[in-house]
């Protein structure tokens, strides 16, 4: 299988402390204030990304899921504790042993599943994550690239009665939602939270 593992958050970007994040508006009704506060031009690509991210965050969760857009690490951890009903958690992410820009073949050498909360990085002026509980089967895979690059990759497989976020994948497969699993690897910046 040929893969390319990407980052979705700009290098060097870090979470805002909760106190700072909570002081910045985060609502579509406040978009002009948000853009002004962040010194973002309303006609810029960043403004478009901010608008799209807020719309995604304001959308209703899929049936059976809890969701939150975390604007700070503290809010992410609190949501993971709530969603998993535990304070004894571990965070996981895809990690690549060395930076590589080439698409290459990887061999799967291990698989492990766990229950979790998934947090996906969104395009925004600072790190924001769309976090949700999930019924997906999840896997940690030890991969070795053709050039020897070692990757601990996270993957999720969804079998949902409604296509939801995975409508394009079901269409590409020529399958009806809920009939086959749709699996994907998670980028390096996404986080999965699991009970220890």
N, C-alpha and C positions, 0 to 999 in steps of 0.2 A: 504494500500500500504506500503511495506517495503522499507525503504531508509537508506542510510548512506551518510552523508554530509562530504566531504573531503576538505582538503587544498591542493593546488598545488604548492605554493611557500614556500620555507623553512622558518621556524619561524625566525623572526628577520631580514629578508631580507627587504631592503628598496630601493626606487628608487634612482638612481644616479641623481644628479643635471644635468640639460640639458647641461650645459657647459662641464661637465665631460663626459656624455654619447656621446655627439657629437664629442668628441676628440678620441673616440675608434672606429676603423673601424667596419663596419657592412655589409659585403658583402661576398658572396661565393668566389669571386676572391681574397679576402684578408684573407681567413681562416688561413693560417699559421701565419700571423701577429697577428690576433685576439687571437689565442691560446697562442702565445708567450707573448703578452701584458697582458693576463689574467693568465699567468703561469699555463696553462692547458696542460697536456701531450697529444700529438696527438693520442695516443692509448687508452685513457681513455673513460669511459662512458660519462663524461661531454663533451668531444670533440665531441662525437657522437651526443649528445643532441644539442650542439651548431650548428653543421652542419645541423641537421634536422630542427631546428628553423629558421636558415637563409634561407634554401630552402623554407620553408613554407612562410616566409616573402617575398621572391622574386617571388613566384607564382602569376599569374594574379588573380585579384579578380573575384568572380562570377559575372555573367551578372547582371547589374543594381546596383552593390555595389561599394562603395568607400572603400578603405582599407589602413591601415598604420600599421606598427609595431612600437609601441611606446616604446622608450628606456628610456624615462623620463616622469615624471608626467606632465611637461609642454607640451611636445609634444602630450600626450594623451588628455589633456584639449583642446589644439588648434584644434586637429582633431575632437573632439566631437562638438566644436563650429562650425566648418566648415561643418561637416556632417549634423548637425541639424539646421544649419543656424540661430543660436541663441547664445547669450552669457549668457542667463539666464537659467542655467542648474542645475540639481541635479544628483548626483551619487548614485547608489544603488548597493548593493551586498547581497548575501545570508548571513544571520547572525544566528549563533547558540548561544542560551543563555548560555549554559554550554558545555564544551567539553564532548563528548560521543563517545565511540569507538564501540558501539553496533549498529547493524542493528535493527531497530524497526519500528513498525507501526505508521503512522501519520494520523491525520484526517485533511482534508482541511476545513478551517473555513472562508476563504475569498479570492476573486480573483479580480485583477485590471489589466487593460491593458494600455500600453503607447507606443509611437513611441520612437525609441532609436538608439544609437550607442552601440554595444556590444564590450567589450574588454576582451579577453580570455588570461589568464596567460600561458606563454610558458616556457619550460624548457631551462634555460640559466644560465650563471654564475652570473647574476644579474637580477632583474625583467625586463622582456620584455613582452609586451602584443600585441596580434594580434587584432587590432581594426577594425571594419567594420560597415557600415550602414546596416540596416536589414529591411526586409519587414515581418519578423516573428511576429506573435502575441505573446505578452509577458504578463506575469502574475506575480503578487506578491501574494504569498500565506502565510497565517498564519497557521502554522502547530503545532500540539501538539503531542509529542511522547507518547508512552505507559507509559514511566516513568515520564511524565510531562515536558520533555524538550521542550522549546518553540523555534521555528524556523521561521524566516521570509525568505522564500525561493523564489528565482527567477526562473521562467521557461520560455522557449521559445518553440513555436510550428511553425514548418516550413512546408509549402506546396510549393514545388519547382518543376518546370517543368523538371529540370535536377537534378540528385541525388547530385552532387557536394560533399560537405563534409559529407553528410548524406547517402551515397550509402549503407553502411553496415546496417544502420537502415532500409532502404527500403527493402533490401534483407532479413533481419531478419523477417520483417512483411509479406514478400511474396507479396509486392505491387510494382506497378510502380510509379516512381517519379511523383509528382503532383496529385496523386489520393487520398491520405490520409495524414493527418498531422503527422509529426514526432515531438514528444515533448520530452523535456529533462529538468532536473533541472540544474542550474548552480552551479559550485563549489563555495566555500566561497571566493576564491581569484579573481574570474571574476567580472568585473564591467559593469553595464549598465548605460548609460547616457541618460537622458530624458530632454525635455524642461520642465520648471516649469510652 
